């Protein structure tokens, strides 16, 4: 276009020289353009394609999905009649360095003897947020997590014989805040985390009794104490897109208020701080080949151990359970 415009203002001999220069210039520039242009176009296409691929991790590629869902419920194994139901659910969103989830759980168990029956129900709701250093594909990252939520512990004592005492019910509403720190890891077929920490809890305790000798038929108190907690999870992809297994463990140590009534010449009632240890473990088998919309069905076997101790007595129960659920992993 430029050559054609200039030729309008030149004489015929000059136009001939201009066309000759144009022909020689194209012989030099043409091959260079034909070599450079495909390289530029190819590099641009490769860049666009790479952004659509899963993130690279070690020797293979793993998909990252920010949606977190974990729902499961179970019943006690046939060998035990103490634990009636256990269930939990988690949902949230995970960014490259930040994440947040909400969790809910329900645990019901019964400790029974020939003379008394003691039922305990625990229900909790917790919100969690965390920060992880480094990139999501790093094999090892430091994680700092904050949790806050509420739990309800309800204990009902029901006598079976006249000599076993009177009915009474104890209810604790607990508000907790914790800070945890630990490591999360990611490998070609393994991913998980290990966290530990502690915090504080505020307990609102209510007591109701039908014993005519009980000096406090109804009472309500508030107490503040420390709580310690830890958790770990390891997920192993046995066969990609076919079969995985996951091990989850969690534990907490805290105190709850409970009444101790003794009757001799005079009825006396003492409010005690009972130490509680709760341990839970679950091994699940996830059938990735049956996944739908990213949700992987699983079956699991687990153990729940609850122990309590005070100056008056110590009790504990360990019960196996089995269950099923669906899980949406972050890493595939």
Secondary structure, 3 states (H helix, E strand, C coil): CHHHHHHCCCCHHHHHHHHHHHHHHHHHHHHHHHHHHHHHHHHHHHHHHHHCCCEEECCEEECECCEEEEEEEEEECCCCCCEEEEEEEEEEEECCCEEEEEEEEEEEEEEECCCEEEEEEEEEEEEEEEEECCCCCCCEEEEEEEEEEEEEEEEEEEECCHHHCCCEEEEEEEEEEEEEEEEEEECCCEEEEEEEEEEEEEEEEEEEECCCCCCCCEEEEEEEEEEEEEEEEEEEEEECCCEEEEEEEEEEEEEEEEEEEEECCCEEEEEEEEEEEEEEEEEEEEEEEEEECCEEEEEEEEEEEEEEECCCCEEEEEEEEEEEEEEECCEC
